[in-house]
Amino acid sequence: MTSTGLLGSPAEFFNPRMANEFAQKWGHSVEPIQIGPYIDKLRAKRSTPNGVFVAKVLFEDFEALWCMKLFRDFFVGAEKILLRRSNIVEQAISYLFAKYTGQWIREDAPRMLKSEVPRDIKELTFHIDRIERQNDEWDKIFAVHSFPVQRVIYEDVLNREQELLSALVERLGVGQLPSSFKAMARTAVQRDQENLSFFEMFRANYDYGPASPLAETVVYEGFSFAN
C-alpha cells in the first residue's frame, strides 16, 4: 500500500511498543500516551499527500484500546479492511516461528534458526485457538455494529496484489494509480520445509486428523452405530 503513494503508510501504530517509540520521537507524553494528540500526529506525519492515513490494527490492540473514546471514534469512522490467512494452522505455525526467531518480516535478522524452534503441539494448539477466537470476535464486532468491511485473504494479496490495490484505490476514490505502477511485494507466506514439517507433526497428532484412532462401534446419545 505504501508503494502506491495513495494509500498511506500502514504500520501497527497502536502496538504499545511502537506507539511509545513514535510518541517519544515526536515529543509527546508517554506516561500516559495521550491517544488524541497521538492520532492527530499520526495523521500529520504518516498520511500520503492526498490525506489518506492507514493503520494496521491487531485484535490485541483493538481489545485494549476500544474503551478509549478517541480510539473508538477513530476506528468507527475509518474504512475497514479485514485481512485474514486462509489457513489458521499455518498462521499459528508462522506466528510461532516469528515469535522465537524474532523475524516478523523478511527484513528482520533472525536471532535463532527455524530448525532450533521447539515443536510444541500444546503451544501451537493454544495459538490456533487464540487466532480462532480473535477471528470470531472480529466477525461479531462487524455484525453487532453493522460496520461495512472489505474482507481480503492474505494469500490473495500475494497472488493478485496489483489487481487488489487498483480496486481499493478506485473504491476509496483517492486518486488513480499511474499506468506505470507495479506492486512491490514485501510480504510472503512462510511455507518452507520447517513450516511443512511442523504442520505434518500437528496433523499426525490432531484428534480429528487422518491418523486418529478408529473404532468398530460408537454409542452416541444412547444410540449405537457400527461399521
PyMOL commands that set and color helices and strands:
alter all, ss='L'
color gray80, all
select helices_A, chain A and resi 2-4+16-25+35-46+59-65+69-77+88-101+114-116+121-145+154-172+193-205
alter helices_A, ss='H'
color red, helices_A
select strands_A, chain A and resi 81-84+150-153+217-220+223-226
alter strands_A, ss='S'
color yellow, strands_A
deselect
rebuild
show_as cartoon
